[in-house]
Amino acid sequence: MTKEIVSIREFAEMTNIKEYVVRRLVKENKLVFFMSGSRAYINYPLSVKKLWSNEQ
């Protein structure tokens, strides 16, 4: 079972996307995430669904 809320590093490892690309996607609001202080936490299942769908 995969974790639902993951860090940028964990998301990058799980999706085989470079960390700097994940950080850019967070900055462009293309992932489902929340900030805790200066750290971003990503909702993995919703972000994958949003990232790979054709909707803008």
N, CA, C and O atoms as a Tripos MOL2 file, in Angstrom:
@<TRIPOS>MOLECULE
protein
  224   223    56     0     0
PROTEIN
NO_CHARGES

@<TRIPOS>ATOM
      1 N           0.8470   -1.1880    0.0000 N.3       1 MET1
      2 CA          0.0000    0.0000    0.0000 C.3       1 MET1
      3 C           0.8900    1.2480    0.0000 C.2       1 MET1
      4 O           1.8050    1.3680    0.8150 O.2       1 MET1
      5 N           0.6160    2.1570   -0.9050 N.am      2 THR2
      6 CA          1.4140    3.3720   -0.9720 C.3       2 THR2
      7 C           0.8590    4.4260   -0.0320 C.2       2 THR2
      8 O          -0.3260    4.4310    0.3020 O.2       2 THR2
      9 N           1.7420    5.3120    0.3840 N.am      3 LYS3
     10 CA          1.3210    6.4140    1.2420 C.3       3 LYS3
     11 C           0.5220    7.4030    0.4130 C.2       3 LYS3
     12 O           0.7840    7.5760   -0.7770 O.2       3 LYS3
     13 N          -0.4490    8.0510    1.0370 N.am      4 GLU4
     14 CA         -1.2790    9.0170    0.3220 C.3       4 GLU4
     15 C          -0.6250   10.3910    0.2630 C.2       4 GLU4
     16 O          -0.6670   11.0550   -0.7730 O.2       4 GLU4
     17 N          -0.0200   10.8230    1.3710 N.am      5 ILE5
     18 CA          0.6520   12.1200    1.4400 C.3       5 ILE5
     19 C           2.1540   11.8750    1.4550 C.2       5 ILE5
     20 O           2.6690   11.1620    2.3160 O.2       5 ILE5
     21 N           2.8500   12.4720    0.4950 N.am      6 VAL6
     22 CA          4.2940   12.2230    0.3660 C.3       6 VAL6
     23 C           5.0380   13.5420    0.1980 C.2       6 VAL6
     24 O           4.4450   14.5650   -0.1430 O.2       6 VAL6
     25 N           6.3310   13.5030    0.4400 N.am      7 SER7
     26 CA          7.1790   14.6780    0.2400 C.3       7 SER7
     27 C           7.5490   14.7820   -1.2400 C.2       7 SER7
     28 O           7.2500   13.8870   -2.0310 O.2       7 SER7
     29 N           8.1910   15.8640   -1.5930 N.am      8 ILE8
     30 CA          8.6320   16.0500   -2.9790 C.3       8 ILE8
     31 C           9.6030   14.9480   -3.3780 C.2       8 ILE8
     32 O           9.5000   14.3970   -4.4740 O.2       8 ILE8
     33 N          10.5370   14.6270   -2.5050 N.am      9 ARG9
     34 CA         11.5260   13.5870   -2.8040 C.3       9 ARG9
     35 C          10.8480   12.2260   -2.9990 C.2       9 ARG9
     36 O          11.1780   11.4970   -3.9340 O.2       9 ARG9
     37 N           9.9040   11.8850   -2.1210 N.am     10 GLU10
     38 CA          9.2060   10.6070   -2.2360 C.3      10 GLU10
     39 C           8.3740   10.5570   -3.5220 C.2      10 GLU10
     40 O           8.3400    9.5290   -4.1990 O.2      10 GLU10
     41 N           7.7020   11.6650   -3.8600 N.am     11 PHE11
     42 CA          6.9080   11.7170   -5.0880 C.3      11 PHE11
     43 C           7.8020   11.5240   -6.3060 C.2      11 PHE11
     44 O           7.4380   10.8130   -7.2420 O.2      11 PHE11
     45 N           8.9610   12.1520   -6.2920 N.am     12 ALA12
     46 CA          9.9070   12.0280   -7.4060 C.3      12 ALA12
     47 C          10.3610   10.5760   -7.5670 C.2      12 ALA12
     48 O          10.4450   10.0720   -8.6870 O.2      12 ALA12
     49 N          10.6480    9.9180   -6.4690 N.am     13 GLU13
     50 CA         11.0800    8.5190   -6.5280 C.3      13 GLU13
     51 C           9.9550    7.5970   -6.9950 C.2      13 GLU13
     52 O          10.1910    6.6710   -7.7700 O.2      13 GLU13
     53 N           8.7430    7.8460   -6.5300 N.am     14 MET14
     54 CA          7.6080    6.9830   -6.8680 C.3      14 MET14
     55 C           7.1880    7.1180   -8.3280 C.2      14 MET14
     56 O           6.7190    6.1520   -8.9310 O.2      14 MET14
     57 N           7.3530    8.3040   -8.8960 N.am     15 THR15
     58 CA          6.9000    8.5440  -10.2670 C.3      15 THR15
     59 C           8.0410    8.5550  -11.2760 C.2      15 THR15
     60 O           7.8050    8.6760  -12.4780 O.2      15 THR15
     61 N           9.2720    8.4300  -10.7970 N.am     16 ASN16
     62 CA         10.4620    8.4650  -11.6570 C.3      16 ASN16
     63 C          10.5630    9.7900  -12.4240 C.2      16 ASN16
     64 O          10.9410    9.8200  -13.5960 O.2      16 ASN16
     65 N          10.2200   10.8720  -11.7390 N.am     17 ILE17
     66 CA         10.3570   12.2340  -12.2650 C.3      17 ILE17
     67 C          11.4460   12.9170  -11.4310 C.2      17 ILE17
     68 O          11.5190   12.7030  -10.2210 O.2      17 ILE17
     69 N          12.2750   13.7190  -12.0510 N.am     18 LYS18
     70 CA         13.3380   14.4200  -11.3320 C.3      18 LYS18
     71 C          12.7530   15.3660  -10.2850 C.2      18 LYS18
     72 O          11.6740   15.9270  -10.4760 O.2      18 LYS18
     73 N          13.4790   15.5350   -9.1750 N.am     19 GLU19
     74 CA         13.0080   16.3970   -8.0830 C.3      19 GLU19
     75 C          12.7740   17.8290   -8.5380 C.2      19 GLU19
     76 O          11.7850   18.4440   -8.1390 O.2      19 GLU19
     77 N          13.6610   18.3710   -9.3600 N.am     20 TYR20
     78 CA         13.4920   19.7550   -9.7840 C.3      20 TYR20
     79 C          12.2430   19.9270  -10.6410 C.2      20 TYR20
     80 O          11.6390   21.0000  -10.6460 O.2      20 TYR20
     81 N          11.8490   18.8780  -11.3660 N.am     21 VAL21
     82 CA         10.6190   18.9390  -12.1670 C.3      21 VAL21
     83 C           9.4070   18.9320  -11.2340 C.2      21 VAL21
     84 O           8.4450   19.6640  -11.4640 O.2      21 VAL21
     85 N           9.4490   18.1120  -10.1880 N.am     22 VAL22
     86 CA          8.3490   18.0580   -9.2160 C.3      22 VAL22
     87 C           8.2100   19.4090   -8.5200 C.2      22 VAL22
     88 O           7.0960   19.8890   -8.3120 O.2      22 VAL22
     89 N           9.3380   20.0240   -8.1600 N.am     23 ARG23
     90 CA          9.2860   21.3490   -7.5220 C.3      23 ARG23
     91 C           8.6480   22.3820   -8.4590 C.2      23 ARG23
     92 O           7.8780   23.2330   -8.0140 O.2      23 ARG23
     93 N           8.9680   22.3060   -9.7500 N.am     24 ARG24
     94 CA          8.3780   23.2190  -10.7280 C.3      24 ARG24
     95 C           6.8760   22.9700  -10.8610 C.2      24 ARG24
     96 O           6.1000   23.9200  -10.9690 O.2      24 ARG24
     97 N           6.4610   21.7040  -10.8530 N.am     25 LEU25
     98 CA          5.0370   21.3770  -10.9340 C.3      25 LEU25
     99 C           4.2820   21.9120   -9.7210 C.2      25 LEU25
    100 O           3.1510   22.3790   -9.8490 O.2      25 LEU25
    101 N           4.9070   21.8440   -8.5410 N.am     26 VAL26
    102 CA          4.2980   22.4160   -7.3330 C.3      26 VAL26
    103 C           4.1640   23.9260   -7.4990 C.2      26 VAL26
    104 O           3.1090   24.4930   -7.2130 O.2      26 VAL26
    105 N           5.2160   24.5690   -7.9560 N.am     27 LYS27
    106 CA          5.2050   26.0250   -8.1240 C.3      27 LYS27
    107 C           4.1390   26.4640   -9.1340 C.2      27 LYS27
    108 O           3.5370   27.5260   -8.9800 O.2      27 LYS27
    109 N           3.9080   25.6440  -10.1650 N.am     28 GLU28
    110 CA          2.9180   25.9590  -11.2000 C.3      28 GLU28
    111 C           1.5130   25.4630  -10.8420 C.2      28 GLU28
    112 O           0.5980   25.5560  -11.6600 O.2      28 GLU28
    113 N           1.3390   24.9380   -9.6300 N.am     29 ASN29
    114 CA          0.0560   24.4200   -9.1410 C.3      29 ASN29
    115 C          -0.5170   23.3230  -10.0360 C.2      29 ASN29
    116 O          -1.7270   23.2700  -10.2560 O.2      29 ASN29
    117 N           0.3430   22.4560  -10.5470 N.am     30 LYS30
    118 CA         -0.1070   21.3570  -11.3920 C.3      30 LYS30
    119 C          -0.2510   20.0560  -10.6080 C.2      30 LYS30
    120 O          -0.6170   19.0250  -11.1720 O.2      30 LYS30
    121 N           0.0390   20.1060   -9.2950 N.am     31 LEU31
    122 CA         -0.1350   18.9550   -8.4200 C.3      31 LEU31
    123 C          -1.0710   19.3380   -7.2820 C.2      31 LEU31
    124 O          -1.2810   20.5200   -7.0110 O.2      31 LEU31
    125 N          -1.6330   18.3270   -6.6150 N.am     32 VAL32
    126 CA         -2.4720   18.5620   -5.4410 C.3      32 VAL32
    127 C          -1.5530   18.4810   -4.2290 C.2      32 VAL32
    128 O          -1.0240   17.4130   -3.9180 O.2      32 VAL32
    129 N          -1.3600   19.6090   -3.5410 N.am     33 PHE33
    130 CA         -0.4020   19.6600   -2.4430 C.3      33 PHE33
    131 C          -0.8580   20.6720   -1.4000 C.2      33 PHE33
    132 O          -1.7810   21.4540   -1.6270 O.2      33 PHE33
    133 N          -0.1920   20.6390   -0.2600 N.am     34 PHE34
    134 CA         -0.3720   21.6790    0.7560 C.3      34 PHE34
    135 C           0.9960   22.0050    1.3320 C.2      34 PHE34
    136 O           1.9160   21.1880    1.3030 O.2      34 PHE34
    137 N           1.1030   23.2020    1.8480 N.am     35 MET35
    138 CA          2.3570   23.6590    2.4330 C.3      35 MET35
    139 C           2.2580   23.5760    3.9600 C.2      35 MET35
    140 O           1.2370   23.9350    4.5470 O.2      35 MET35
    141 N           3.3210   23.1040    4.5830 N.am     36 SER36
    142 CA          3.4610   23.1230    6.0270 C.3      36 SER36
    143 C           4.7530   23.8770    6.2910 C.2      36 SER36
    144 O           5.8450   23.3110    6.2260 O.2      36 SER36
    145 N           4.6120   25.1590    6.5880 N.am     37 GLY37
    146 CA          5.7970   26.0060    6.6770 C.3      37 GLY37
    147 C           6.3390   26.2060    5.2740 C.2      37 GLY37
    148 O           5.6340   26.6940    4.3900 O.2      37 GLY37
    149 N           7.5850   25.8300    5.0760 N.am     38 SER38
    150 CA          8.1730   25.9600    3.7400 C.3      38 SER38
    151 C           8.2100   24.6230    2.9920 C.2      38 SER38
    152 O           8.7080   24.5560    1.8690 O.2      38 SER38
    153 N           7.6890   23.5650    3.6080 N.am     39 ARG39
    154 CA          7.7060   22.2390    2.9880 C.3      39 ARG39
    155 C           6.3990   21.9500    2.2690 C.2      39 ARG39
    156 O           5.3190   22.2710    2.7650 O.2      39 ARG39
    157 N           6.5090   21.3460    1.1090 N.am     40 ALA40
    158 CA          5.3290   20.9570    0.3350 C.3      40 ALA40
    159 C           5.0810   19.4700    0.5260 C.2      40 ALA40
    160 O           6.0070   18.6630    0.4440 O.2      40 ALA40
    161 N           3.8320   19.1100    0.7810 N.am     41 TYR41
    162 CA          3.4100   17.7200    0.8900 C.3      41 TYR41
    163 C           2.3760   17.4610   -0.1920 C.2      41 TYR41
    164 O           1.4080   18.2080   -0.3280 O.2      41 TYR41
    165 N           2.5840   16.4060   -0.9560 N.am     42 ILE42
    166 CA          1.7940   16.1320   -2.1420 C.3      42 ILE42
    167 C           0.8490   14.9650   -1.8850 C.2      42 ILE42
    168 O           1.2410   13.9500   -1.3090 O.2      42 ILE42
    169 N          -0.4090   15.1210   -2.3210 N.am     43 ASN43
    170 CA         -1.3720   14.0270   -2.2830 C.3      43 ASN43
    171 C          -1.0820   13.1620   -3.5080 C.2      43 ASN43
    172 O          -1.3850   13.5520   -4.6360 O.2      43 ASN43
    173 N          -0.5000   11.9980   -3.2840 N.am     44 TYR44
    174 CA         -0.0140   11.1670   -4.3890 C.3      44 TYR44
    175 C          -1.1150   10.7250   -5.3580 C.2      44 TYR44
    176 O          -0.9910   10.9760   -6.5570 O.2      44 TYR44
    177 N          -2.1960   10.0720   -4.8820 N.am     45 PRO45
    178 CA         -3.1760    9.5720   -5.8600 C.3      45 PRO45
    179 C          -3.8680   10.6790   -6.6600 C.2      45 PRO45
    180 O          -4.0800   10.5290   -7.8630 O.2      45 PRO45
    181 N          -4.2180   11.7740   -6.0100 N.am     46 LEU46
    182 CA         -4.8890   12.8630   -6.7260 C.3      46 LEU46
    183 C          -3.9380   13.5740   -7.6830 C.2      46 LEU46
    184 O          -4.3420   13.9950   -8.7670 O.2      46 LEU46
    185 N          -2.6840   13.7070   -7.2850 N.am     47 SER47
    186 CA         -1.7040   14.3730   -8.1450 C.3      47 SER47
    187 C          -1.3940   13.5540   -9.3860 C.2      47 SER47
    188 O          -1.2720   14.1030  -10.4820 O.2      47 SER47
    189 N          -1.2660   12.2480   -9.2190 N.am     48 VAL48
    190 CA         -1.0040   11.3900  -10.3740 C.3      48 VAL48
    191 C          -2.1860   11.4490  -11.3350 C.2      48 VAL48
    192 O          -2.0100   11.5380  -12.5500 O.2      48 VAL48
    193 N          -3.3850   11.3990  -10.7770 N.am     49 LYS49
    194 CA         -4.5890   11.4750  -11.6150 C.3      49 LYS49
    195 C          -4.6490   12.8160  -12.3610 C.2      49 LYS49
    196 O          -4.9460   12.8530  -13.5550 O.2      49 LYS49
    197 N          -4.3670   13.9060  -11.6570 N.am     50 LYS50
    198 CA         -4.4030   15.2360  -12.2670 C.3      50 LYS50
    199 C          -3.2820   15.4080  -13.2890 C.2      50 LYS50
    200 O          -3.4970   15.9910  -14.3520 O.2      50 LYS50
    201 N          -2.1000   14.9090  -12.9780 N.am     51 LEU51
    202 CA         -0.9410   15.0710  -13.8420 C.3      51 LEU51
    203 C          -1.1050   14.3170  -15.1590 C.2      51 LEU51
    204 O          -0.7100   14.8210  -16.2100 O.2      51 LEU51
    205 N          -1.6770   13.1290  -15.1140 N.am     52 TRP52
    206 CA         -1.7660   12.3070  -16.3180 C.3      52 TRP52
    207 C          -3.0880   12.4430  -17.0510 C.2      52 TRP52
    208 O          -3.2820   11.8150  -18.0920 O.2      52 TRP52
    209 N          -4.0090   13.2560  -16.5250 N.am     53 SER53
    210 CA         -5.2530   13.5040  -17.2540 C.3      53 SER53
    211 C          -5.0280   14.6110  -18.2750 C.2      53 SER53
    212 O          -4.0410   15.3420  -18.1940 O.2      53 SER53
    213 N          -5.9240   14.7350  -19.2180 N.am     54 ASN54
    214 CA         -5.7840   15.7310  -20.2650 C.3      54 ASN54
    215 C          -6.4060   17.0720  -19.8920 C.2      54 ASN54
    216 O          -6.3300   18.0270  -20.6660 O.2      54 ASN54
    217 N          -7.0170   17.1510  -18.7210 N.am     55 GLU55
    218 CA         -7.6530   18.3940  -18.2890 C.3      55 GLU55
    219 C          -6.5990   19.3980  -17.8790 C.2      55 GLU55
    220 O          -5.5350   19.0330  -17.3790 O.2      55 GLU55
    221 N          -6.9020   20.6560  -18.0940 N.am     56 GLN56
    222 CA         -5.9670   21.7250  -17.7170 C.3      56 GLN56
    223 C          -6.3250   22.2830  -16.3860 C.2      56 GLN56
    224 O          -5.6550   23.1930  -15.8980 O.2      56 GLN56
@<TRIPOS>BOND
     1     1     2 1
     2     2     3 1
     3     3     4 2
     4     3     5 am
     5     5     6 1
     6     6     7 1
     7     7     8 2
     8     7     9 am
     9     9    10 1
    10    10    11 1
    11    11    12 2
    12    11    13 am
    13    13    14 1
    14    14    15 1
    15    15    16 2
    16    15    17 am
    17    17    18 1
    18    18    19 1
    19    19    20 2
    20    19    21 am
    21    21    22 1
    22    22    23 1
    23    23    24 2
    24    23    25 am
    25    25    26 1
    26    26    27 1
    27    27    28 2
    28    27    29 am
    29    29    30 1
    30    30    31 1
    31    31    32 2
    32    31    33 am
    33    33    34 1
    34    34    35 1
    35    35    36 2
    36    35    37 am
    37    37    38 1
    38    38    39 1
    39    39    40 2
    40    39    41 am
    41    41    42 1
    42    42    43 1
    43    43    44 2
    44    43    45 am
    45    45    46 1
    46    46    47 1
    47    47    48 2
    48    47    49 am
    49    49    50 1
    50    50    51 1
    51    51    52 2
    52    51    53 am
    53    53    54 1
    54    54    55 1
    55    55    56 2
    56    55    57 am
    57    57    58 1
    58    58    59 1
    59    59    60 2
    60    59    61 am
    61    61    62 1
    62    62    63 1
    63    63    64 2
    64    63    65 am
    65    65    66 1
    66    66    67 1
    67    67    68 2
    68    67    69 am
    69    69    70 1
    70    70    71 1
    71    71    72 2
    72    71    73 am
    73    73    74 1
    74    74    75 1
    75    75    76 2
    76    75    77 am
    77    77    78 1
    78    78    79 1
    79    79    80 2
    80    79    81 am
    81    81    82 1
    82    82    83 1
    83    83    84 2
    84    83    85 am
    85    85    86 1
    86    86    87 1
    87    87    88 2
    88    87    89 am
    89    89    90 1
    90    90    91 1
    91    91    92 2
    92    91    93 am
    93    93    94 1
    94    94    95 1
    95    95    96 2
    96    95    97 am
    97    97    98 1
    98    98    99 1
    99    99   100 2
   100    99   101 am
   101   101   102 1
   102   102   103 1
   103   103   104 2
   104   103   105 am
   105   105   106 1
   106   106   107 1
   107   107   108 2
   108   107   109 am
   109   109   110 1
   110   110   111 1
   111   111   112 2
   112   111   113 am
   113   113   114 1
   114   114   115 1
   115   115   116 2
   116   115   117 am
   117   117   118 1
   118   118   119 1
   119   119   120 2
   120   119   121 am
   121   121   122 1
   122   122   123 1
   123   123   124 2
   124   123   125 am
   125   125   126 1
   126   126   127 1
   127   127   128 2
   128   127   129 am
   129   129   130 1
   130   130   131 1
   131   131   132 2
   132   131   133 am
   133   133   134 1
   134   134   135 1
   135   135   136 2
   136   135   137 am
   137   137   138 1
   138   138   139 1
   139   139   140 2
   140   139   141 am
   141   141   142 1
   142   142   143 1
   143   143   144 2
   144   143   145 am
   145   145   146 1
   146   146   147 1
   147   147   148 2
   148   147   149 am
   149   149   150 1
   150   150   151 1
   151   151   152 2
   152   151   153 am
   153   153   154 1
   154   154   155 1
   155   155   156 2
   156   155   157 am
   157   157   158 1
   158   158   159 1
   159   159   160 2
   160   159   161 am
   161   161   162 1
   162   162   163 1
   163   163   164 2
   164   163   165 am
   165   165   166 1
   166   166   167 1
   167   167   168 2
   168   167   169 am
   169   169   170 1
   170   170   171 1
   171   171   172 2
   172   171   173 am
   173   173   174 1
   174   174   175 1
   175   175   176 2
   176   175   177 am
   177   177   178 1
   178   178   179 1
   179   179   180 2
   180   179   181 am
   181   181   182 1
   182   182   183 1
   183   183   184 2
   184   183   185 am
   185   185   186 1
   186   186   187 1
   187   187   188 2
   188   187   189 am
   189   189   190 1
   190   190   191 1
   191   191   192 2
   192   191   193 am
   193   193   194 1
   194   194   195 1
   195   195   196 2
   196   195   197 am
   197   197   198 1
   198   198   199 1
   199   199   200 2
   200   199   201 am
   201   201   202 1
   202   202   203 1
   203   203   204 2
   204   203   205 am
   205   205   206 1
   206   206   207 1
   207   207   208 2
   208   207   209 am
   209   209   210 1
   210   210   211 1
   211   211   212 2
   212   211   213 am
   213   213   214 1
   214   214   215 1
   215   215   216 2
   216   215   217 am
   217   217   218 1
   218   218   219 1
   219   219   220 2
   220   219   221 am
   221   221   222 1
   222   222   223 1
   223   223   224 2
@<TRIPOS>SUBSTRUCTURE
     1 MET1         2 RESIDUE 1 A MET
     2 THR2         6 RESIDUE 1 A THR
     3 LYS3        10 RESIDUE 1 A LYS
     4 GLU4        14 RESIDUE 1 A GLU
     5 ILE5        18 RESIDUE 1 A ILE
     6 VAL6        22 RESIDUE 1 A VAL
     7 SER7        26 RESIDUE 1 A SER
     8 ILE8        30 RESIDUE 1 A ILE
     9 ARG9        34 RESIDUE 1 A ARG
    10 GLU10       38 RESIDUE 1 A GLU
    11 PHE11       42 RESIDUE 1 A PHE
    12 ALA12       46 RESIDUE 1 A ALA
    13 GLU13       50 RESIDUE 1 A GLU
    14 MET14       54 RESIDUE 1 A MET
    15 THR15       58 RESIDUE 1 A THR
    16 ASN16       62 RESIDUE 1 A ASN
    17 ILE17       66 RESIDUE 1 A ILE
    18 LYS18       70 RESIDUE 1 A LYS
    19 GLU19       74 RESIDUE 1 A GLU
    20 TYR20       78 RESIDUE 1 A TYR
    21 VAL21       82 RESIDUE 1 A VAL
    22 VAL22       86 RESIDUE 1 A VAL
    23 ARG23       90 RESIDUE 1 A ARG
    24 ARG24       94 RESIDUE 1 A ARG
    25 LEU25       98 RESIDUE 1 A LEU
    26 VAL26      102 RESIDUE 1 A VAL
    27 LYS27      106 RESIDUE 1 A LYS
    28 GLU28      110 RESIDUE 1 A GLU
    29 ASN29      114 RESIDUE 1 A ASN
    30 LYS30      118 RESIDUE 1 A LYS
    31 LEU31      122 RESIDUE 1 A LEU
    32 VAL32      126 RESIDUE 1 A VAL
    33 PHE33      130 RESIDUE 1 A PHE
    34 PHE34      134 RESIDUE 1 A PHE
    35 MET35      138 RESIDUE 1 A MET
    36 SER36      142 RESIDUE 1 A SER
    37 GLY37      146 RESIDUE 1 A GLY
    38 SER38      150 RESIDUE 1 A SER
    39 ARG39      154 RESIDUE 1 A ARG
    40 ALA40      158 RESIDUE 1 A ALA
    41 TYR41      162 RESIDUE 1 A TYR
    42 ILE42      166 RESIDUE 1 A ILE
    43 ASN43      170 RESIDUE 1 A ASN
    44 TYR44      174 RESIDUE 1 A TYR
    45 PRO45      178 RESIDUE 1 A PRO
    46 LEU46      182 RESIDUE 1 A LEU
    47 SER47      186 RESIDUE 1 A SER
    48 VAL48      190 RESIDUE 1 A VAL
    49 LYS49      194 RESIDUE 1 A LYS
    50 LYS50      198 RESIDUE 1 A LYS
    51 LEU51      202 RESIDUE 1 A LEU
    52 TRP52      206 RESIDUE 1 A TRP
    53 SER53      210 RESIDUE 1 A SER
    54 ASN54      214 RESIDUE 1 A ASN
    55 GLU55      218 RESIDUE 1 A GLU
    56 GLN56      222 RESIDUE 1 A GLN
